[in-house]
Amino acid sequence: MSDEGVLEKPILDVKDIQEYLGIGRGQAFNLANSGEFHVVRIGRRIKIPTNSFLGWLNGSK
């Protein structure tokens, strides 16, 4: 899936963020756990609403 295709999904996971930003797995998990944007935890899984991630990426919180 292309980078643009990733952002068409309504919900992202940490792997999507890792691939989109070109960062390592550990960095992606640290970012998801940083509180910089809204995440949803389902058990041990972390899901990120795409609009929350894009808001953070564009400089708004």
Secondary structure, DSSP 4 states (H G I P E B T S, - for coil): --HHHHTTSSEEEHHHHHHHHT--HHHHHHHHTTTSS--EEETTEEEEEHHHHHHHHTT--
